[in-house]
Structures are given as C-alpha cells and as structure tokens.
Amino acid sequence: MNNLEKEAKKLSHLTQYKDKSQEELLSIAKESLEKKEILGSLTFCIDDKEREFASTLLNKYLSESSLESTSEKDSLRQLVDIEVLIERVKAYLNTEYAKANPAIPVQMVEQLTFLNKQSIELKDKLGLTQKEEQKTVLDEWNKLKAKAVAYYKENAGCNIAKCPECKKLFMILKDMRGCTIEKLSWFKKTVLYNKPLFKLYDEKVITKEKLAEILGTSADYIDLIYETTFKNDRN
C-alpha cells in the first residue's frame, strides 16, 4: 500500500469523509499529502502561530488552484514562505510605530516592498491573481444586484431613475400597450382622498391620527378634507 492509499484509508475513518467514494478519498488524500509536504518544507515558520497562518493560507491557495507539476508545488511553497515573512515584517513595523517616538525603519519598509513584489509575481505565475480578480468582480456584481433589487422594491412603479455615471435624473418611458384602465381609489380629481377610509373615521373605527398616518398627511389635512369633501359625498 503506497502513501496515497494509506492517507485515503486514514481519512476514511474521519466522520466528515465517511460517505465519500474511494475516488473522492484518493483526491482528498492527494491534496492532504501535498499540503503536508509543503508545510513540512517551509523555511521561515518559527512558531505555532506562523505555522497556523501558513496552514490557513495554504488551504486557501490549494482551493483556488491545482498543482500540476513539481515546479508549481515549489512556487506555492515559496509563496507561502514569502507571505509568512510579510506578516512578520508587518508585525515588526506595527510594534515600532506603537512606540512613543517611532523611527521609520527604512530597511524594513524596503524589504516589505520587495517581498510584496515577489508575492505578486508568484501569484501571477500560479494563476492566483486572475482568480482573485475574478472573485472580486463577482463580489462587486453580487453587491450591485442586491442594490438593484433593494432599489426596485423601494421604488416599484416609479419611472424616474438616476444615472450612476453622471448622476443626472432621467425618465423611463413605459410601454402602455396591453395595459388596462382601472379606477384609482386614492384620489378624487387631484385631491388625495379615499372615501372608505374617511367613512371608517366618521364611524369612529379609526382615529384622525391613524387616518393621517395611512395617507401620509397631517391631522389638519384630514379635518379639511373631511369637512369639504367627505361630508359632501355622504350627503
């Protein structure tokens, strides 16, 4: 039994993998061995915190790419090593900046710039940068869709919109073909008015304040329309 089969057998005893097929277990085992090999060959991890960071980072990168060659595996190991160093330099700089009279450690800043450049080059080589950009674009697109749905729910029926580029308002012309005409019960000519609601108010079923809240008006408006419009309709 080779190492891959041994790893698959060991994983099969874990609860989260008990329903996996042999083919799926071998695939997971292959990834597990690759991860262990890379973590075991890292150069710059010096404590448990850095090893945990490296492990999390490696899981992320392995989920975004598949290693097809030894060269790619070496590049990924170098990338994780560099990311560990970047975090270490950042931690050092934060400690320095927290001092009462911090001095700018120019050499460390230059080192951080150099490491970031190497990290970007290795990500490009492994195709990770493109995937991160695609993920960012997808996230932004999902945010825009959510905003569009929220705007539609709040402004359903409104045909006035604002251009997201120039911020100017414009009107969407609606195609009225096929539409049917219905009587609008919330207006009498151009006056905001609903007879059934005012009838409920007249019968003391609802208060003046509640009617004003429903129509979105003031209590004075209710008094005015009650005297000038509803009483005429009632009589």
LUMTORKOL-911608 format. One record per residue (C-alpha): residue number from 1; x, y, z. Coordinates in nm, 2 decimals, decimal comma. Each point is the difference from the previous one (the first is absolute). Last residue first. Layout:
<sites>
<site n="NUM" x="X" y="Y" z="Z"/>
...
</sites>
This chain:
<sites>
<site n="235" x="-7,49" y="6,39" z="0,19"/>
<site n="234" x="0,29" y="-0,24" z="0,05"/>
<site n="233" x="0,19" y="0,13" z="-0,30"/>
<site n="232" x="-0,04" y="0,36" z="0,12"/>
<site n="231" x="0,11" y="-0,10" z="0,35"/>
<site n="230" x="0,30" y="-0,18" z="-0,14"/>
<site n="229" x="0,13" y="0,30" z="-0,21"/>
<site n="228" x="0,00" y="0,33" z="0,17"/>
<site n="227" x="-0,03" y="-0,10" z="0,37"/>
<site n="226" x="0,19" y="-0,32" z="0,00"/>
<site n="225" x="0,26" y="0,13" z="-0,25"/>
<site n="224" x="0,08" y="0,29" z="0,23"/>
<site n="223" x="0,00" y="-0,20" z="0,33"/>
<site n="222" x="0,23" y="-0,27" z="-0,16"/>
<site n="221" x="0,24" y="0,27" z="-0,13"/>
<site n="220" x="0,02" y="0,14" z="0,35"/>
<site n="219" x="0,10" y="-0,34" z="0,13"/>
<site n="218" x="0,30" y="0,00" z="-0,23"/>
<site n="217" x="0,05" y="-0,22" z="-0,30"/>
<site n="216" x="0,15" y="-0,34" z="-0,08"/>
<site n="215" x="-0,33" y="-0,16" z="-0,10"/>
<site n="214" x="0,03" y="-0,28" z="0,26"/>
<site n="213" x="0,15" y="0,23" z="0,27"/>
<site n="212" x="-0,27" y="0,26" z="-0,05"/>
<site n="211" x="-0,26" y="-0,27" z="0,03"/>
<site n="210" x="0,17" y="-0,12" z="0,32"/>
<site n="209" x="0,01" y="0,35" z="0,14"/>
<site n="208" x="-0,37" y="0,06" z="-0,08"/>
<site n="207" x="-0,09" y="-0,31" z="0,19"/>
<site n="206" x="-0,13" y="-0,32" z="-0,14"/>
<site n="205" x="-0,34" y="-0,17" z="0,05"/>
<site n="204" x="-0,16" y="0,33" z="0,11"/>
<site n="203" x="-0,27" y="-0,04" z="-0,27"/>
<site n="202" x="0,12" y="0,32" z="-0,17"/>
<site n="201" x="0,36" y="-0,14" z="0,01"/>
<site n="200" x="-0,12" y="-0,32" z="-0,16"/>
<site n="199" x="-0,19" y="0,20" z="-0,26"/>
<site n="198" x="0,32" y="0,21" z="-0,07"/>
<site n="197" x="0,17" y="-0,33" z="-0,08"/>
<site n="196" x="-0,28" y="-0,12" z="-0,23"/>
<site n="195" x="0,01" y="0,34" z="-0,18"/>
<site n="194" x="0,36" y="0,02" z="-0,08"/>
<site n="193" x="0,15" y="0,34" z="-0,07"/>
<site n="192" x="0,31" y="0,17" z="-0,13"/>
<site n="191" x="-0,14" y="0,28" z="-0,21"/>
<site n="190" x="0,08" y="0,02" z="-0,38"/>
<site n="189" x="-0,34" y="-0,13" z="-0,13"/>
<site n="188" x="-0,10" y="-0,20" z="0,30"/>
<site n="187" x="0,30" y="-0,21" z="0,08"/>
<site n="186" x="0,08" y="-0,32" z="0,18"/>
<site n="185" x="-0,25" y="-0,22" z="-0,18"/>
<site n="184" x="0,17" y="0,00" z="-0,33"/>
<site n="183" x="-0,25" y="-0,15" z="-0,26"/>
<site n="182" x="0,16" y="-0,26" z="-0,22"/>
<site n="181" x="0,11" y="0,03" z="-0,37"/>
<site n="180" x="0,15" y="-0,30" z="-0,16"/>
<site n="179" x="0,36" y="-0,03" z="-0,14"/>
<site n="178" x="0,06" y="-0,19" z="-0,32"/>
<site n="177" x="0,20" y="0,28" z="-0,15"/>
<site n="176" x="0,12" y="0,25" z="0,26"/>
<site n="175" x="0,37" y="-0,04" z="-0,07"/>
<site n="174" x="0,17" y="0,20" z="0,27"/>
<site n="173" x="0,24" y="0,28" z="-0,06"/>
<site n="172" x="0,28" y="0,00" z="0,26"/>
<site n="171" x="0,07" y="0,35" z="0,12"/>
<site n="170" x="0,34" y="0,14" z="0,07"/>
<site n="169" x="0,18" y="0,15" z="0,30"/>
<site n="168" x="0,36" y="0,10" z="-0,03"/>
<site n="167" x="0,27" y="-0,17" z="0,22"/>
<site n="166" x="0,25" y="-0,01" z="-0,30"/>
<site n="165" x="0,11" y="-0,36" z="0,05"/>
<site n="164" x="-0,27" y="-0,17" z="0,22"/>
<site n="163" x="-0,27" y="0,16" z="-0,21"/>
<site n="162" x="-0,30" y="0,08" z="0,23"/>
<site n="161" x="-0,34" y="-0,14" z="-0,06"/>
<site n="160" x="-0,36" y="0,12" z="-0,04"/>
<site n="159" x="-0,25" y="-0,26" z="-0,11"/>
<site n="158" x="-0,14" y="-0,08" z="0,34"/>
<site n="157" x="-0,23" y="-0,31" z="0,01"/>
<site n="156" x="0,22" y="-0,19" z="0,25"/>
<site n="155" x="0,23" y="0,25" z="0,18"/>
<site n="154" x="0,08" y="-0,17" z="0,33"/>
<site n="153" x="0,00" y="-0,36" z="-0,14"/>
<site n="152" x="0,18" y="0,11" z="-0,32"/>
<site n="151" x="0,27" y="0,18" z="0,21"/>
<site n="150" x="0,05" y="-0,32" z="0,21"/>
<site n="149" x="0,03" y="-0,22" z="-0,31"/>
<site n="148" x="0,25" y="0,24" z="-0,16"/>
<site n="147" x="0,21" y="0,02" z="0,32"/>
<site n="146" x="0,01" y="-0,38" z="0,02"/>
<site n="145" x="0,10" y="-0,02" z="-0,37"/>
<site n="144" x="0,27" y="0,25" z="0,06"/>
<site n="143" x="0,14" y="-0,19" z="0,30"/>
<site n="142" x="-0,01" y="-0,32" z="-0,21"/>
<site n="141" x="0,20" y="0,17" z="-0,28"/>
<site n="140" x="0,25" y="0,13" z="0,25"/>
<site n="139" x="0,06" y="-0,35" z="0,14"/>
<site n="138" x="0,03" y="-0,14" z="-0,35"/>
<site n="137" x="0,26" y="0,26" z="-0,09"/>
<site n="136" x="0,19" y="-0,07" z="0,31"/>
<site n="135" x="-0,01" y="-0,38" z="-0,07"/>
<site n="134" x="0,12" y="0,06" z="-0,35"/>
<site n="133" x="0,29" y="0,22" z="0,13"/>
<site n="132" x="0,09" y="-0,27" z="0,25"/>
<site n="131" x="-0,01" y="-0,26" z="-0,27"/>
<site n="130" x="0,23" y="0,21" z="-0,22"/>
<site n="129" x="0,24" y="0,05" z="0,28"/>
<site n="128" x="0,02" y="-0,37" z="0,08"/>
<site n="127" x="0,12" y="-0,11" z="-0,35"/>
<site n="126" x="0,31" y="-0,18" z="0,16"/>
<site n="125" x="0,24" y="0,23" z="-0,18"/>
<site n="124" x="-0,21" y="0,31" z="0,08"/>
<site n="123" x="0,00" y="-0,10" z="0,36"/>
<site n="122" x="0,38" y="-0,05" z="-0,01"/>
<site n="121" x="0,05" y="0,35" z="-0,14"/>
<site n="120" x="-0,24" y="0,16" z="0,25"/>
<site n="119" x="0,18" y="-0,16" z="0,29"/>
<site n="118" x="0,34" y="0,11" z="-0,13"/>
<site n="117" x="-0,12" y="0,36" z="-0,02"/>
<site n="116" x="-0,14" y="-0,02" z="0,35"/>
<site n="115" x="0,33" y="-0,13" z="0,12"/>
<site n="114" x="0,19" y="0,29" z="-0,16"/>
<site n="113" x="-0,24" y="0,26" z="0,15"/>
<site n="112" x="0,03" y="-0,16" z="0,34"/>
<site n="111" x="0,38" y="0,00" z="-0,02"/>
<site n="110" x="0,00" y="0,37" z="-0,09"/>
<site n="109" x="-0,22" y="0,07" z="0,30"/>
<site n="108" x="0,23" y="-0,21" z="0,22"/>
<site n="107" x="0,31" y="0,20" z="-0,13"/>
<site n="106" x="-0,18" y="0,33" z="0,06"/>
<site n="105" x="-0,08" y="-0,07" z="0,37"/>
<site n="104" x="-0,19" y="0,33" z="0,05"/>
<site n="103" x="0,07" y="0,10" z="0,36"/>
<site n="102" x="-0,28" y="-0,01" z="0,25"/>
<site n="101" x="0,01" y="0,24" z="0,29"/>
<site n="100" x="-0,25" y="-0,14" z="0,26"/>
<site n="99" x="0,01" y="-0,35" z="-0,16"/>
<site n="98" x="-0,30" y="-0,14" z="-0,18"/>
<site n="97" x="0,16" y="0,06" z="-0,34"/>
<site n="96" x="0,28" y="-0,24" z="0,09"/>
<site n="95" x="-0,24" y="-0,28" z="0,11"/>
<site n="94" x="-0,20" y="0,05" z="-0,32"/>
<site n="93" x="0,32" y="-0,02" z="-0,21"/>
<site n="92" x="0,10" y="-0,33" z="0,17"/>
<site n="91" x="-0,35" y="-0,15" z="-0,06"/>
<site n="90" x="0,01" y="0,11" z="-0,36"/>
<site n="89" x="0,35" y="-0,16" z="-0,05"/>
<site n="88" x="-0,13" y="-0,33" z="0,15"/>
<site n="87" x="-0,31" y="0,01" z="-0,22"/>
<site n="86" x="0,21" y="0,05" z="-0,31"/>
<site n="85" x="0,24" y="-0,28" z="0,11"/>
<site n="84" x="-0,29" y="-0,24" z="0,02"/>
<site n="83" x="-0,13" y="0,11" z="-0,34"/>
<site n="82" x="0,35" y="-0,06" z="-0,14"/>
<site n="81" x="0,01" y="-0,36" z="0,13"/>
<site n="80" x="-0,36" y="-0,06" z="-0,13"/>
<site n="79" x="0,11" y="0,13" z="-0,35"/>
<site n="78" x="0,32" y="-0,21" z="0,01"/>
<site n="77" x="-0,20" y="-0,32" z="0,08"/>
<site n="76" x="-0,24" y="0,09" z="-0,29"/>
<site n="75" x="0,28" y="0,04" z="-0,24"/>
<site n="74" x="0,15" y="-0,33" z="0,11"/>
<site n="73" x="-0,33" y="-0,18" z="-0,06"/>
<site n="72" x="-0,04" y="0,17" z="-0,34"/>
<site n="71" x="0,35" y="-0,12" z="-0,10"/>
<site n="70" x="-0,09" y="-0,35" z="0,12"/>
<site n="69" x="-0,28" y="-0,01" z="-0,25"/>
<site n="68" x="-0,38" y="0,02" z="-0,03"/>
<site n="67" x="-0,09" y="0,16" z="0,33"/>
<site n="66" x="-0,37" y="0,10" z="0,00"/>
<site n="65" x="-0,11" y="0,35" z="0,07"/>
<site n="64" x="-0,25" y="0,20" z="0,21"/>
<site n="63" x="-0,06" y="-0,25" z="0,28"/>
<site n="62" x="0,37" y="-0,06" z="0,02"/>
<site n="61" x="0,06" y="0,37" z="0,05"/>
<site n="60" x="-0,25" y="0,03" z="0,29"/>
<site n="59" x="0,12" y="-0,32" z="0,17"/>
<site n="58" x="0,36" y="0,13" z="-0,03"/>
<site n="57" x="-0,09" y="0,32" z="0,17"/>
<site n="56" x="-0,17" y="-0,17" z="0,29"/>
<site n="55" x="0,30" y="-0,23" z="0,04"/>
<site n="54" x="0,25" y="0,29" z="-0,02"/>
<site n="53" x="-0,19" y="0,19" z="0,26"/>
<site n="52" x="-0,01" y="-0,30" z="0,23"/>
<site n="51" x="0,37" y="-0,05" z="-0,05"/>
<site n="50" x="0,06" y="0,36" z="0,08"/>
<site n="49" x="-0,19" y="-0,02" z="0,33"/>
<site n="48" x="0,16" y="-0,33" z="0,08"/>
<site n="47" x="0,35" y="0,15" z="-0,01"/>
<site n="46" x="0,30" y="0,05" z="-0,23"/>
<site n="45" x="-0,14" y="-0,04" z="-0,35"/>
<site n="44" x="0,27" y="0,13" z="-0,25"/>
<site n="43" x="0,11" y="-0,30" z="-0,20"/>
<site n="42" x="-0,30" y="-0,19" z="-0,10"/>
<site n="41" x="0,07" y="-0,36" z="-0,10"/>
<site n="40" x="-0,24" y="-0,17" z="0,25"/>
<site n="39" x="-0,29" y="0,23" z="-0,10"/>
<site n="38" x="0,06" y="-0,08" z="-0,37"/>
<site n="37" x="0,00" y="-0,38" z="0,06"/>
<site n="36" x="-0,29" y="0,01" z="0,24"/>
<site n="35" x="-0,21" y="0,20" z="-0,26"/>
<site n="34" x="0,09" y="-0,23" z="-0,28"/>
<site n="33" x="-0,09" y="-0,30" z="0,22"/>
<site n="32" x="-0,34" y="0,14" z="0,08"/>
<site n="31" x="-0,07" y="0,09" z="-0,37"/>
<site n="30" x="0,08" y="-0,36" z="-0,10"/>
<site n="29" x="-0,21" y="-0,13" z="0,29"/>
<site n="28" x="-0,30" y="0,21" z="-0,12"/>
<site n="27" x="0,03" y="-0,14" z="-0,35"/>
<site n="26" x="0,05" y="-0,35" z="0,13"/>
<site n="25" x="-0,31" y="0,04" z="0,23"/>
<site n="24" x="-0,21" y="0,12" z="-0,30"/>
<site n="23" x="0,10" y="-0,30" z="-0,20"/>
<site n="22" x="-0,07" y="-0,24" z="0,29"/>
<site n="21" x="-0,35" y="0,16" z="0,04"/>
<site n="20" x="-0,07" y="0,24" z="0,28"/>
<site n="19" x="-0,28" y="-0,07" z="0,26"/>
<site n="18" x="0,24" y="-0,04" z="0,29"/>
<site n="17" x="0,20" y="0,31" z="-0,08"/>
<site n="16" x="-0,13" y="0,25" z="0,26"/>
<site n="15" x="0,00" y="-0,27" z="0,27"/>
<site n="14" x="0,37" y="-0,10" z="-0,04"/>
<site n="13" x="0,08" y="-0,37" z="-0,05"/>
<site n="12" x="0,02" y="0,05" z="-0,38"/>
<site n="11" x="0,28" y="0,25" z="0,05"/>
<site n="10" x="0,24" y="-0,27" z="0,13"/>
<site n="9" x="-0,08" y="-0,22" z="-0,30"/>
<site n="8" x="0,06" y="0,28" z="-0,24"/>
<site n="7" x="0,33" y="0,08" z="0,16"/>
<site n="6" x="0,11" y="-0,36" z="-0,02"/>
<site n="5" x="-0,11" y="-0,01" z="-0,37"/>
<site n="4" x="0,21" y="0,31" z="-0,08"/>
<site n="3" x="0,30" y="-0,13" z="0,19"/>
<site n="2" x="0,01" y="-0,33" z="-0,19"/>
<site n="1" x="-0,15" y="-0,33" z="0,11"/>
</sites>
